[in-house]
């Protein structure tokens, strides 16, 4: 059996779909807006990061890039660049969708989970789904977002930060 480990090889099979996984975490701090899934959520603290620190968008972006075997958002949008300082993460996500398109893929669906003790995110999920679907150019039904707590365990349980996990399926255009 031939082993095609070079993803740029012209004899690599063109898969009809691919799957990737992403994870992100940011620290909660005072004096920052809380942006999740591209929307501002009323909270006494926000997430610290080089960009707007939207952990959900960052996890989704990494999942999409991983599915396309295109590294991660830190590679494409380094936190050492002035160009990404305070960047709206919706811009990052749109550029990621454009990047995977260069390999002939589009978003199939997203399944994501945000881990936070508070604020309660369930009331905001439809707005996040609609926002992310618009940015990615897909139907809101293709964007599943779930919210959970960690039952007061770990850094999220102590409300020191928020984390997000995402799985993405990309499909050939």
C-alpha positions, 0 to 999 in steps of 0.5 A, a space after each residue: 500500500 502506498 503511503 501518501 504523507 505529503 499533503 501537497 503531493 499531486 497524487 494525494 487522493 481528493 477526499 470528499 470531506 475531512 474533519 478537524 478538531 480545535 481547542 482554545 482557552 483565554 483568561 478572564 480579566 476586568 476591563 475587556 469586553 466578553 466576545 463569544 461567537 462573534 457577539 458581545 455578551 454582557 459580563 463583568 469581565 472579558 477574555 484577554 488576548 492579542 485579538 478580541 480573544 473570542 475562544 469559540 471562533 478561535 477553536 472553530 478556526 483551528 478545527 477548520 484549518 486542521 481539517 484542511 491540514 493548514 496548520 493553526 490560527 497562530 501560524 496564519 495570525 500570529 500574536 506577535 503581529 501588529 496586524 492582528 492586535 485587537 483584531 475582530 475574530 470574525 475577520 480571522 474566521 472569514 479569512 480561514 474560510 477563504 484559506 480552506 477554499 484555496 484547497 477546494 473546501 467549504 464548511 460542512 458543519 461545526 459542532 462546538 462546546 464552550 466551557 464557562 461557569 458564567 455568564 449563562 450562554 444558552 440565551 445567546 446561542 441562537 445569536 452566535 449561530 446566526 453570526 457565525 453562519 453569516 461569517 462562514 457563508 453557511 446555514 445556521 443549522 450547520 453551526 451547533 453550539 453547546 454551553 457547559 460548566 465544569 462543575 466548579 472544577 479547574 480554571 474554568 470552574 474557578 472562573 479564571 478563564 473560558 475554553 472552547 472545543 470545536 469539530 469541523 467537517 469541510 466538504 469539497 466544493 
